[in-house]
Amino acid sequence: MAVRVQREDFDPGREMEALSEGRRDIGAVASFTGIVRDEKGAGGIRAMTLEHYPGMTERKLEEIEAEAHRRWPLEASLIVHRYGRLEPGERIVFVAAASSHRKAALEACAFLIDWLKTKAPFWKLEEGVEGEQWADAREADDEAAARWAEDG
């Protein structure tokens, strides 16, 4: 299990290699790379600044990762989340889940990103042509995370 919160960019290919290097117990690695997008069309979002509380953020990400390991037979996992000012096209998050079988890896990866979107303590300030505004939570993200509720 590994969690990193960093300002620097990352290489998804290198992260995948490092996760499974020398491991013979891993039969599948599922990953997700999130990229900042200009969701309001050409010129709508110029940048997004992510803020967090060091220490608290890492602890919460570790809790989310531990929950994935509790629910699925994972051999390894990784969460890398960036903070600071990012422009459209830049990588923002990388999640990987490794297991001996693909179903566990795929489900755990989906769980990790769904819970990160709704439970990770990051605040996003969008910088656009009309000024700055804090990004609101999205109903679609809440719905995606809700599918993982153990009582549902």
C-alpha positions as CSV (number, residue, x, y, z in Angstrom):
1,M,0.0,0.0,0.0
2,A,1.3,3.4,-0.9
3,V,0.0,7.0,-0.9
4,R,1.7,10.1,-2.2
5,V,0.4,13.6,-2.2
6,Q,2.8,15.8,-4.3
7,R,3.2,18.9,-6.4
8,E,5.4,17.2,-9.0
9,D,4.1,15.4,-12.1
10,F,4.3,11.6,-12.3
11,D,4.7,9.0,-15.0
12,P,1.8,6.5,-15.0
13,G,3.9,3.9,-16.9
14,R,6.8,4.1,-14.4
15,E,4.3,3.9,-11.5
16,M,2.7,0.8,-12.9
17,E,6.2,-0.8,-13.4
18,A,7.3,0.0,-9.9
19,L,4.1,-1.4,-8.4
20,S,4.5,-4.9,-9.9
21,E,8.3,-5.1,-10.5
22,G,9.6,-8.5,-9.3
23,R,6.2,-9.6,-8.1
24,R,5.0,-13.1,-9.2
25,D,1.8,-13.0,-7.1
26,I,0.3,-10.2,-9.3
27,G,-1.8,-11.4,-12.2
28,A,-3.6,-8.1,-12.9
29,V,-3.1,-4.4,-12.4
30,A,-5.9,-1.9,-13.1
31,S,-5.2,1.8,-13.1
32,F,-6.8,5.1,-13.6
33,T,-5.1,8.4,-14.6
34,G,-7.1,11.6,-14.1
35,I,-6.3,14.6,-16.2
36,V,-7.4,18.2,-15.8
37,R,-9.9,19.0,-18.5
38,D,-11.4,22.2,-19.8
39,E,-15.0,21.0,-19.2
40,K,-16.6,24.3,-20.1
41,G,-15.3,24.3,-23.6
42,A,-12.4,26.1,-25.3
43,G,-11.0,28.7,-23.0
44,G,-13.5,28.0,-20.2
45,I,-11.1,26.6,-17.6
46,R,-7.6,28.0,-17.7
47,A,-6.3,26.2,-14.5
48,M,-7.4,24.4,-11.4
49,T,-5.6,24.9,-8.1
50,L,-5.9,22.1,-5.6
51,E,-5.4,22.8,-1.9
52,H,-5.2,20.3,0.9
53,Y,-4.2,20.0,4.6
54,P,-0.9,18.1,4.7
55,G,-1.1,15.1,7.1
56,M,-4.9,15.0,7.2
57,T,-5.1,14.4,3.4
58,E,-2.6,11.6,3.5
59,R,-4.3,9.9,6.5
60,K,-7.7,10.0,4.7
61,L,-6.2,8.6,1.5
62,E,-4.6,5.8,3.6
63,E,-8.0,5.0,5.1
64,I,-9.6,4.8,1.6
65,E,-6.7,2.5,0.4
66,A,-7.0,0.3,3.5
67,E,-10.8,0.0,2.9
68,A,-10.0,-1.3,-0.6
69,H,-7.6,-3.9,0.8
70,R,-10.3,-4.9,3.3
71,R,-12.9,-5.5,0.5
72,W,-10.7,-7.1,-2.2
73,P,-7.7,-9.5,-2.2
74,L,-5.2,-7.0,-3.3
75,E,-1.4,-7.6,-3.5
76,A,-0.5,-4.0,-3.9
77,S,-2.1,-0.5,-4.5
78,L,-1.0,3.0,-5.1
79,I,-2.6,6.5,-4.9
80,V,-0.7,9.5,-6.2
81,H,-2.6,12.8,-6.0
82,R,-1.2,16.2,-7.0
83,Y,-1.9,19.6,-5.5
84,G,-1.1,23.1,-6.6
85,R,-1.9,24.9,-9.9
86,L,-2.6,22.6,-12.8
87,E,-3.6,23.4,-16.3
88,P,-5.9,21.5,-18.7
89,G,-4.0,18.4,-20.0
90,E,-1.9,17.9,-16.9
91,R,-2.2,14.8,-14.8
92,I,-3.9,15.2,-11.5
93,V,-4.3,11.7,-10.0
94,F,-3.2,8.1,-10.5
95,V,-4.7,5.1,-8.8
96,A,-3.6,1.5,-9.3
97,A,-4.8,-1.8,-7.7
98,A,-3.0,-5.1,-8.2
99,S,-4.3,-8.5,-7.5
100,S,-3.8,-12.1,-8.5
101,H,-7.1,-11.8,-10.6
102,R,-8.5,-9.1,-12.8
103,K,-12.0,-8.8,-11.2
104,A,-10.6,-7.7,-7.8
105,A,-8.1,-5.3,-9.5
106,L,-10.8,-3.7,-11.7
107,E,-13.3,-3.3,-8.9
108,A,-10.8,-2.0,-6.4
109,C,-9.5,0.5,-8.8
110,A,-13.0,1.8,-9.5
111,F,-13.8,1.9,-5.8
112,L,-10.6,3.9,-5.1
113,I,-11.2,6.6,-7.6
114,D,-15.0,6.9,-6.8
115,W,-14.2,7.3,-3.1
116,L,-11.3,9.7,-3.8
117,K,-13.6,11.9,-5.7
118,T,-16.1,12.2,-2.8
119,K,-14.1,11.6,0.4
120,A,-10.6,12.9,-0.2
121,P,-10.0,16.3,1.4
122,F,-9.0,18.4,-1.6
123,W,-10.5,21.8,-2.5
124,K,-10.5,22.8,-6.1
125,L,-10.4,26.5,-7.2
126,E,-11.2,26.8,-10.9
127,E,-9.7,29.7,-12.8
128,G,-11.7,30.6,-15.9
129,V,-12.4,33.4,-18.3
130,E,-15.1,34.7,-15.9
131,G,-12.8,34.6,-12.8
132,E,-12.3,32.1,-10.1
133,Q,-14.7,29.9,-8.3
134,W,-14.6,26.9,-5.9
135,A,-15.7,23.7,-7.6
136,D,-18.8,22.1,-6.1
137,A,-19.4,18.5,-5.4
138,R,-21.1,16.7,-8.3
139,E,-24.1,14.5,-8.0
140,A,-22.7,12.0,-10.5
141,D,-19.6,11.6,-8.2
142,D,-21.8,11.0,-5.2
143,E,-23.9,8.4,-7.1
144,A,-20.7,6.6,-8.2
145,A,-19.4,6.4,-4.7
146,A,-22.8,5.3,-3.3
147,R,-22.6,2.1,-5.2
148,W,-19.9,1.0,-2.9
149,A,-21.9,1.5,0.3
150,E,-21.8,-1.8,2.2
151,D,-25.4,-1.4,3.4
152,G,-26.7,-0.7,-0.1
